[in-house]
Amino acid sequence: MNLDTSPRLSVRGLAKHFTLHLRGGARLQVLEDTSLDIGAGECVALVGASGRGKSTLMKCLFGSYGADAGALRFESSAGPVDLATASPQRMIELRRRDIAYVSQFLRAVPRVPALDVVAQRLVDAEPVPAADDLDDAGHEERLEAARDAARALLARLNLPPALWDLPPATFSGGEQQRVNIARGFVQASRLLLLDEPTASLDAANRRVVVELIHEAKARGAAVVGIFHDEEVRDAVADRCVELG
């Protein structure tokens, strides 16, 4: 039997700098010739001192930052793509189906209930039906199925049901983070980017996040994470890569 041993994500020669316009245009080189491979079902923890480029690398992978140089080869569900040169439209498509990013901060549309913040990611990940196939009943059926999945995940993360129909902007930091985590994990992604996912969480919910990461790895997700919580990092990371 032939097994595919190629990496899910291959970073080669990545470079990224920032220009500090308020400091006379000084150049700050954050990443330079950074390379690493991550396989399907593997969790790699990025480690290193503050300012060494951990979050910058994650944002380059997600397309929030452009790379100065290098290649970010990702095996998407539609085939290989270089994230460093992918168009904005291609990145939007990849984020819908293949790449999830859980940061320390929830960015949600105001006045949208927490339940729909999570469910909408599943709806967005589905192929858009042809115009002739669209109808109100079909859309509502898809949305309700997504809401069922969202309810299950929010319950697992111990978010009280009384909050599900409220906008997350009214929540505490820990409650917002649980919505953020649910949104990141509700869709099975091929690349999972986790930037301090357990920040603001209590011990019980940290354990839930550890379980969710293991389940994502079992499904074949490649996971890149920043974990300042050493207990969580030791529980989920297969290896650590030091930057800087």
C-alpha positions in Angstrom: 0.0 0.0 0.0 1.4 3.4 -1.0 1.1 6.0 1.8 1.3 9.7 1.0 4.1 11.0 3.3 4.3 14.5 1.8 3.7 17.4 4.2 0.3 19.0 4.4 2.1 22.4 4.8 5.7 23.2 3.7 7.2 26.6 4.5 10.4 27.5 2.6 12.5 30.6 3.0 9.8 32.8 4.4 10.7 36.4 5.1 8.7 39.2 6.5 9.6 42.7 7.6 7.7 45.7 8.9 8.5 49.4 8.2 8.2 51.6 11.4 7.0 54.8 9.8 6.8 56.5 13.2 10.5 55.7 13.8 11.9 57.3 10.7 11.1 54.4 8.4 13.2 51.9 10.4 13.0 48.3 9.0 12.1 45.5 11.5 13.0 42.1 10.1 10.7 39.6 11.9 11.1 36.5 9.9 14.0 35.6 7.7 14.6 32.3 5.8 12.1 30.5 8.0 11.4 26.9 6.9 9.4 24.0 8.4 7.2 21.1 7.3 3.9 20.0 9.0 2.3 16.7 8.3 -1.4 15.7 8.3 -2.4 14.8 11.8 0.6 16.6 13.4 0.6 19.5 15.8 3.6 21.8 15.8 4.0 24.3 18.5 5.8 27.6 17.7 8.1 28.7 20.5 10.5 31.5 21.1 10.8 34.8 22.8 8.2 37.5 22.2 8.8 39.4 19.0 10.4 36.4 17.2 7.6 36.1 14.7 5.3 33.4 16.0 2.1 35.4 15.4 3.5 36.9 12.2 4.1 33.4 10.8 0.5 32.4 11.6 -0.9 35.6 9.9 1.2 34.9 6.8 -0.3 31.4 6.7 -3.8 32.8 7.0 -3.2 35.5 4.4 -3.5 38.5 6.8 0.1 39.4 6.1 1.8 39.2 2.8 5.2 37.5 2.6 8.3 39.4 1.4 9.9 36.2 0.1 9.5 32.4 0.3 6.8 29.8 -0.4 4.0 28.4 1.7 2.9 25.3 -0.1 -0.4 23.9 1.3 -2.2 20.8 0.2 -5.7 22.0 0.0 -8.8 19.9 -0.7 -8.6 21.1 -4.3 -4.9 20.5 -4.7 -1.6 22.2 -3.9 -1.5 26.0 -3.5 1.2 28.5 -2.5 -0.4 30.6 0.2 2.3 33.3 -0.3 1.1 34.1 -3.9 -2.6 33.1 -3.7 -5.1 35.7 -4.7 -7.4 37.3 -2.1 -10.3 35.4 -3.7 -8.5 32.1 -3.4 -7.6 32.8 0.2 -11.3 33.5 1.0 -12.2 30.2 -0.5 -9.5 28.4 1.5 -10.7 30.0 4.7 -14.2 28.8 4.1 -13.3 25.2 3.6 -9.7 24.3 4.5 -8.1 26.8 6.9 -9.3 27.8 10.4 -7.7 30.4 12.6 -8.5 30.7 16.3 -6.9 33.9 17.7 -7.1 35.4 21.2 -9.8 37.8 20.1 -13.3 37.2 18.6 -14.1 39.2 15.5 -17.8 38.9 15.0 -20.5 40.9 13.1 -22.3 43.1 15.7 -25.8 42.0 16.8 -25.4 38.5 15.3 -26.2 35.8 18.0 -23.4 33.6 19.2 -25.2 30.5 17.8 -25.2 32.0 14.3 -21.6 33.2 14.6 -20.6 29.6 14.9 -23.2 28.1 12.5 -22.4 30.5 9.7 -18.9 29.0 9.3 -20.5 25.6 8.4 -22.9 27.2 6.0 -20.1 29.2 4.3 -18.1 26.0 3.9 -20.8 24.2 1.8 -20.7 24.6 -2.0 -23.1 27.3 -3.1 -26.1 25.7 -4.8 -27.1 26.6 -8.4 -29.6 29.4 -8.6 -32.4 27.0 -9.6 -31.8 25.0 -6.5 -32.1 27.9 -4.1 -35.3 28.1 -2.0 -36.1 29.4 1.5 -36.9 25.9 2.8 -33.6 24.5 1.6 -31.6 27.4 3.0 -33.4 27.1 6.4 -32.8 23.4 6.5 -29.0 23.9 5.9 -28.9 26.7 8.5 -30.7 24.6 11.1 -28.4 21.6 10.6 -25.4 24.0 11.1 -27.1 25.4 14.2 -27.5 21.9 15.7 -23.7 21.4 15.3 -23.1 24.8 16.8 -25.3 24.0 19.8 -23.5 20.7 20.4 -20.1 22.4 20.4 -21.1 25.4 22.5 -22.6 23.0 25.1 -19.4 21.0 25.1 -17.5 24.2 25.8 -19.9 24.9 28.7 -21.3 28.1 27.3 -24.7 28.6 29.0 -27.7 28.1 26.6 -29.1 31.4 27.8 -26.2 33.2 25.9 -26.6 31.4 22.6 -29.1 33.8 21.2 -27.2 36.9 22.4 -24.4 38.7 20.5 -20.9 37.8 21.8 -20.0 41.5 22.1 -21.9 41.4 25.4 -19.9 38.4 26.8 -17.0 38.2 29.1 -13.5 37.5 27.7 -13.7 33.8 28.5 -17.2 33.5 27.0 -16.1 35.2 23.8 -13.1 32.9 23.6 -15.4 29.8 23.8 -17.5 31.2 20.9 -14.2 31.8 19.0 -13.0 28.2 19.6 -16.4 26.8 18.6 -16.3 28.7 15.3 -12.8 27.5 14.6 -13.5 23.8 15.3 -17.1 23.4 14.0 -15.8 22.9 10.4 -13.3 20.1 9.9 -10.3 22.0 8.4 -7.2 20.7 6.8 -5.0 23.4 8.4 -5.8 24.7 11.9 -4.0 27.8 13.2 -4.3 28.3 17.0 -2.9 31.5 18.6 -3.2 31.1 22.3 -6.6 29.3 22.1 -6.8 28.6 25.8 -6.3 32.3 26.9 -9.0 33.4 29.3 -10.2 29.8 29.8 -10.7 27.9 33.1 -9.2 24.5 33.7 -12.3 22.6 32.6 -12.6 24.4 29.2 -8.8 24.0 28.6 -9.3 20.3 28.9 -12.1 20.5 26.3 -9.8 22.4 23.9 -7.1 19.8 24.3 -9.7 17.1 23.4 -10.8 19.1 20.4 -7.2 19.4 19.1 -6.7 15.7 19.5 -9.9 15.0 17.5 -8.8 17.4 14.8 -5.5 15.7 14.5 -7.2 12.3 14.3 -9.2 13.6 11.4 -6.0 14.5 9.7 -5.7 18.2 10.3 -2.3 19.9 10.4 -2.2 22.1 13.4 0.1 25.0 14.0 -0.1 26.5 17.5 1.2 29.1 19.9 0.7 27.8 23.5 2.1 29.8 26.3 0.3 27.4 28.6 3.0 24.7 28.9 0.5 22.1 30.2 -1.7 22.5 27.1 1.4 22.6 24.8 2.8 19.4 26.3 -0.6 17.7 25.9 -1.2 18.4 22.2 2.2 19.2 20.5 4.0 16.5 18.6 7.1 18.7 18.4 8.2 22.3 18.9 9.8 24.6 16.4 11.7 27.6 17.8 11.7 30.8 15.8 14.3 33.5 16.0 
